[in-house]
Amino acid sequence: MSYVRRSPRMNGSQASSLVRNAPRYLIDGLAREEDREPQFAPQPPIDWTPMFGRDAPLVVEVGTGAGETLTAAAAARPEVNFVGFEVFERALGSAMILLENAGLHNVRLLHGDALSGLEFLFAPRSISEVWTFFPDPWPKSRHAKRRLVSAEFAALVASRLVDGGVWRLATDWDGYVEHILEVLTPINEFELVDTERFGLRPLTKFEGRGVAAGRTIHDFCYRVVDAHA
Ligand SMILES: C[S@@+](CC[C@H](N)C(=O)[O-])C[C@H]1O[C@@H](n2cnc3c(N)ncnc32)[C@H](O)[C@@H]1O
């Protein structure tokens, strides 16, 4: 049985998109932690070459949301294989409408938590780029431990990136800028190589709301160095 089922807050077009598009875009049949649904259970990593029908550089987006970035990037870079992680089914439904309308074949989606997913579904040194654009900010200090960017997550990203691979991030929260710098600056495996806006990143609805609220957008590109020495 498919893991994806209609959730109460899903609208009709998201639900019908899931039914129509899941066989094409959504990777099914993965082992999950039974009592912690979004989490993937230990299992052998996915062999991405047969999954895409070709060997190509792999870019993994964490927190795909409505799929605007993944769709724009995959259309602009047909020679790259893209994988998106997202915990919300309704967002996956929306993302698959964009992918379907763009007729893309170089994208697959994973429904679930990216922390356990990166650990269990990707072999070490297998990913060219990891993208984390506008992670949920969790601005209250008592919620800070829920932030996706953490020393544990950073170590995992470093281990999954190929030599010279990069982790791109963007945020519209000043507190998250500080958080990213606090977490990543002490990690010798990462070198901050760029803070210009990433050219493949379109203006998503989420970013637009930040801009409309007067917030400044910050981009980061960290390259993994000496990670596998
Ligand atoms: C603020 S939204 C940004 C969405 C998109 N990246 C954009 O720029 O519009 C953050 C997204 O990350 C997803 N997310 C949060 N934690 C996650 C996790 N551990 N694994 C996968 N997705 C996650 C949320 O469900 C949400 O869709």
The ligand as a Tripos MOL2 file, in Angstrom:
@<TRIPOS>MOLECULE
LIG
   27    29     1     0     0
SMALL
NO_CHARGES

@<TRIPOS>ATOM
      1 C1          9.3680   27.3650    5.1360 C.3       1 LIG1
      2 S1          9.1090   26.0830    4.0350 S.3       1 LIG1
      3 C2         10.1120   26.5050    2.6190 C.3       1 LIG1
      4 C3          9.7350   25.7440    1.4030 C.3       1 LIG1
      5 C4         10.5980   25.9810    0.1480 C.3       1 LIG1
      6 N1         11.9660   25.5230    0.3570 N.3       1 LIG1
      7 C5         10.5870   27.4060   -0.3200 C.2       1 LIG1
      8 O1         11.6400   28.0310   -0.3740 O.co2     1 LIG1
      9 O2          9.5020   27.9120   -0.6490 O.co2     1 LIG1
     10 C6         10.0460   24.7600    4.7870 C.3       1 LIG1
     11 C7          9.6340   23.3920    4.2770 C.3       1 LIG1
     12 O3         10.4940   22.4030    4.8420 O.3       1 LIG1
     13 C8          9.7230   21.2600    5.1670 C.3       1 LIG1
     14 N2         10.4590   20.5090    6.1970 N.ar      1 LIG1
     15 C9         10.7030   20.9070    7.4660 C.ar      1 LIG1
     16 N3         11.4070   19.9880    8.1370 N.ar      1 LIG1
     17 C10        11.6350   18.9730    7.2600 C.ar      1 LIG1
     18 C11        12.3090   17.7100    7.3580 C.ar      1 LIG1
     19 N4         12.8900   17.3220    8.5000 N.pl3     1 LIG1
     20 N5         12.3550   16.9150    6.2730 N.ar      1 LIG1
     21 C12        11.7550   17.2950    5.1070 C.ar      1 LIG1
     22 N6         11.0990   18.4770    4.9560 N.ar      1 LIG1
     23 C13        11.0390   19.3010    6.0190 C.ar      1 LIG1
     24 C14         8.4080   21.8520    5.6330 C.3       1 LIG1
     25 O4          7.3580   20.9200    5.5700 O.3       1 LIG1
     26 C15         8.2280   23.0090    4.6600 C.3       1 LIG1
     27 O5          7.5240   22.6300    3.5020 O.3       1 LIG1
@<TRIPOS>BOND
     1     1     2 1
     2     2     3 1
     3     2    10 1
     4     3     4 1
     5     4     5 1
     6     5     6 1
     7     5     7 1
     8     7     8 2
     9     7     9 1
    10    10    11 1
    11    11    12 1
    12    11    26 1
    13    12    13 1
    14    13    14 1
    15    13    24 1
    16    14    15 ar
    17    14    23 ar
    18    15    16 ar
    19    16    17 ar
    20    17    18 ar
    21    17    23 ar
    22    18    19 1
    23    18    20 ar
    24    20    21 ar
    25    21    22 ar
    26    22    23 ar
    27    24    25 1
    28    24    26 1
    29    26    27 1
@<TRIPOS>SUBSTRUCTURE
     1 LIG1         1 GROUP 0 **** ****
